[in-house]
Amino acid sequence: MFGLRRRILFPRHALTADPSALRHFDGVERLARRLRGGEVEAWFMRAPGEGPRPVVLFAHGNGELIEHWPDLLAPYLDLGISVLLPEYRGYGRSVGWPSARTIGQDFRWFVEQVRQRPDVDAGRLLLHGRSIGGGVVCDLAGPLQPQAMVLWSTFTSVGDVAKRFGIPRILVPDQFDNETALRDVRAPTFIVHGTEDKLIPVAHAHRLAAAARDSQLHLYAAGHNDCPPPRSDHWLALASFLRNADLVRG
């Protein structure tokens, strides 16, 4: 039963990965962490420009794969921020079993690897999570000490979401208690949510913004999977936020 509940939380069995996905993207470097039985992969996209660049660690939603994101996150490269896209265990071409603990271990490992690169500014780290990925990055905020955070369509906790569907909190294997985690985060936090989100109601975003010490809340007329909407002012607003956080200069 415990395994079944985590299978619902991480429905990787419903996703089909392209074994040759990396070939479809120019300028993407594959990184790998060796585990018993195989590897967990991550993709790294280096921002153009001279000298070490800041880096954003992106954690995707539970119904997505890393190959869904290079084009959508390309605006970060235009801002001079490199992008690190680790995969969840058991997703795509990566081995293993996903959980809050194993994902956290892998993400910390990949961050430490890229922080040692001469083309990465180790002190200028941005954490960005979408939906359940927001839980991943909130869990990592303490150990990684980011300079700023971005949360798209993120919940207060998995337990709060489960309660809406009549599932007791005690039956949830990975809580991802973001509301509690944000109270201890000193980094400024940029929160984006859709007012028409039926899966995670916008009330979650308001509670997260209230819990964070330093937050900006940006709402759009959008649902869960189309937020922020294309052609919105999102990237302009985010660029301004990142300049204030000293992650974008000039």
BELRADA-V953616 format. One line per field, one symbol per residue. ss: DSSP state (~ for helix, > for strand, _ for the rest). phi: phi as a letter, one per 30 degrees, with the letter a starting at -180 (. if undefined). burial: 1 if it has 24 or more other C-alpha atoms within 12 Angstrom, else 0. A space follows every 10 residues. Layout:
# BELRADA-V953616
ss=???
phi=???
burial=???
This chain:
# BELRADA-V953616
ss=_~~~~~~~~_ _~~~______ ~~~~___>>> >>>>>__>>> >>>>>_____ __>>>>>>>_ _____~~~__ ___~~~~~__ >>>>>>____ _________~ ~~~~~~~~~~ ~~~~~____> >>>>>>>>>> _~~~~~~~~~ ~~~~___>>> >>_____~~~ ~~~~____~~ ~______~~~ ~~_____>>> >>>>______ __~~~~~~~~ ~___>>>>>> __________ ___~~~~~~~ ~~~~______
phi=.ddddddddb ddddcccdec edddbdiccc cbcdbdjlbc cbcbcdddkd idcdbccccd ddcbbdddce ddceeddddi cdbcbdcdei chccdjbdae dddedddddd ddddddddcb dddccccbbc hddddedddd dddchddabb bchccdaded ddedcicded dddbdhdddd dddcddddbc cbacdcdcdb ededdddddd dddbbbcbcb dacdcbcdde iddedddded eddddicbbj
burial=0000010011 1100000000 0100000111 1110000011 1111111000 0111111111 1111111111 0011011011 1111111111 1111111111 0011111111 1001100011 1101111111 1111111111 1101111111 1111111111 1100000000 0111111111 1110101111 1111101011 1111111110 1101111111 0111111110 0001100110 1100111100
